[in-house]
Every structure is written in structure tokens, then in C-alpha cells.
Amino acid sequence: MTPEDFIKGCNHVIRVYPDYAEKTLRKNANYLKKKLVINSPDSGSNHKNKLNESWSMKIEGFGTDVEADIWSKAPHFHLVDRGHVIKDRYGHVHGFKQGTHFLKKTVDNTETEIMFNLEKDMAKKVDGGIG
């Protein structure tokens, strides 16, 4: 089966079995969310907005327009991920704290696994019919 045939088959599965496409997307989005929870840096102290406890996921749309949204509810997520300026209480800059970029690293590391799982799940429907 050529890649073009596989893509046509996947699009057919999405049109004919939209609930199956949504189920597969939900499974892989939950997998990515779980990896983000594992890879989120931990400050070591207990507080209300811990990064590894702040991840949420929602499936939106239906059929060919279905998408998964994953986000962090922690207000300091962007500071930890991308870095920030260090200031004292008077507003004087004393340096820069480099970001960990854990979001990009996690997505890059799990992208091949998720694509493999998507291809495997869709191939079952394309090759196996309704089953």
C-alpha cells in the first residue's frame, strides 16, 4: 500500500466512521497529556498551581473537523517553559532564567509514537473493513 493510498483510506475512515476517528484521537491525545504530566518540571513543594497537575484536554468538533486541545491551567507555565527575566522587588533586572522547553521536547519525543499508533489504528479500519 502506497502512502497516498493510506491517506485516502484514512480520509475514507474519517468520513465513514467519525466516531472511530474521534476515539482514536482521544486515545492518542490522552497519551500525549500523560507524557506531559510525566515530563513537567516539579518544584518540589506543594502549591495550588503545580505544573504536573495542571494539564487538561478537550475534544472539539465532529467528523472531519475533530481536534484535540491540550493546555496547562498553571499561570506560570510559559515562564518555566520559555524562560523569564529575574527582577528584584524594585524592578531591577538581575539576569535571565533559561526555560526548560519541556513542551516542545515532549511533543517531539512522542510524535513518532503517536503517528505510529494512528497509522496502526487507521490501518485496522482501512484493511479490515468495519471490524
C-alpha positions as CSV (number, residue, x, y, z in Angstrom):
1,M,0.0,0.0,0.0
2,T,1.5,3.4,-1.0
3,P,1.3,6.4,1.3
4,E,-1.2,8.1,-1.0
5,D,-3.5,5.0,-0.8
6,F,-3.1,5.0,3.0
7,I,-4.0,8.7,3.3
8,K,-7.1,8.2,1.0
9,G,-8.0,5.2,3.2
10,C,-7.7,7.3,6.4
11,N,-9.8,10.1,4.9
12,H,-12.4,7.5,4.0
13,V,-12.4,6.0,7.5
14,I,-12.8,9.5,9.0
15,R,-15.8,10.2,6.7
16,V,-17.5,6.8,7.2
17,Y,-16.6,6.2,10.9
18,P,-16.3,9.6,12.5
19,D,-16.8,8.1,16.0
20,Y,-13.9,5.8,15.5
21,A,-11.7,8.7,14.4
22,E,-12.7,10.6,17.5
23,K,-12.0,7.6,19.7
24,T,-8.5,7.2,18.2
25,L,-7.7,10.9,18.5
26,R,-8.9,10.8,22.2
27,K,-6.7,7.8,22.9
28,N,-3.6,9.5,21.4
29,A,-4.3,12.9,23.0
30,N,-4.6,11.3,26.4
31,Y,-1.3,9.6,25.8
32,L,0.4,12.9,25.0
33,K,-1.2,14.5,28.1
34,K,0.1,11.7,30.2
35,K,3.6,12.2,28.8
36,L,3.3,16.0,29.5
37,V,2.4,15.2,33.1
38,I,5.4,13.0,33.5
39,N,7.8,15.5,31.8
40,S,6.6,18.6,33.6
41,P,9.2,20.0,36.0
42,D,8.4,19.7,39.6
43,S,9.4,22.5,42.1
44,G,9.5,20.0,45.0
45,S,7.0,22.0,47.0
46,N,3.2,21.6,47.3
47,H,1.3,24.6,46.0
48,K,-2.0,25.3,44.3
49,N,-0.8,25.5,40.6
50,K,1.6,22.7,40.2
51,L,2.6,22.2,36.6
52,N,2.3,18.4,36.5
53,E,-1.3,18.7,38.0
54,S,-2.5,21.4,35.7
55,W,-2.9,19.7,32.3
56,S,-6.3,19.5,30.7
57,M,-7.6,18.0,27.4
58,K,-10.8,18.5,25.4
59,I,-12.0,17.0,22.1
60,E,-13.8,19.5,19.9
61,G,-15.7,19.1,16.6
62,F,-17.1,16.1,14.8
63,G,-16.2,14.0,11.8
64,T,-13.5,15.5,9.6
65,D,-13.2,18.6,11.8
66,V,-12.4,16.9,15.1
67,E,-9.4,18.2,17.0
68,A,-7.9,17.8,20.5
69,D,-6.9,20.7,22.6
70,I,-4.3,20.2,25.4
71,W,-3.4,23.1,27.7
72,S,-2.0,23.9,31.1
73,K,-4.0,25.8,33.7
74,A,-0.9,26.9,35.6
75,P,-0.4,30.7,35.3
76,H,3.4,30.3,35.3
77,F,3.6,27.6,32.6
78,H,5.0,29.9,29.9
79,L,7.7,31.2,32.3
80,V,9.0,27.8,33.1
81,D,8.8,26.6,29.6
82,R,10.2,29.6,27.7
83,G,12.3,31.3,30.4
84,H,11.9,34.7,32.1
85,V,13.8,37.8,33.4
86,I,14.8,37.7,37.1
87,K,13.9,41.0,38.8
88,D,14.2,42.2,42.4
89,R,11.3,43.9,44.2
90,Y,12.4,47.3,42.8
91,G,12.2,46.1,39.2
92,H,15.9,45.9,38.6
93,V,16.9,43.1,36.2
94,H,19.4,40.6,37.7
95,G,19.6,38.0,35.0
96,F,17.6,35.6,32.9
97,K,16.3,32.2,33.9
98,Q,16.6,29.9,30.8
99,G,13.4,27.9,30.0
100,T,13.3,24.2,30.1
101,H,11.4,23.9,26.8
102,F,9.8,20.6,28.1
103,L,6.6,21.1,26.0
104,K,8.5,21.0,22.7
105,K,10.8,18.2,23.8
106,T,7.8,16.1,24.9
107,V,5.9,16.7,21.7
108,D,9.0,15.9,19.6
109,N,9.7,12.7,21.5
110,T,6.2,11.3,21.4
111,E,5.4,12.5,17.8
112,T,6.7,9.3,16.2
113,E,5.0,7.0,18.7
114,I,1.6,8.8,18.2
115,M,2.0,8.7,14.4
116,F,2.8,5.0,14.6
117,N,-0.3,4.4,16.8
118,L,-2.5,6.5,14.5
119,E,-1.3,4.6,11.4
120,K,-1.8,1.2,13.1
121,D,-5.3,2.1,14.3
122,M,-6.4,3.5,10.9
123,A,-4.8,0.6,9.0
124,K,-7.0,-1.8,11.0
125,K,-10.1,0.0,9.7
126,V,-8.7,0.5,6.1
127,D,-7.6,-3.1,5.7
128,G,-10.2,-4.8,8.0
129,G,-13.3,-3.0,7.0
130,I,-15.9,-2.5,9.7
131,G,-14.4,-4.8,12.3
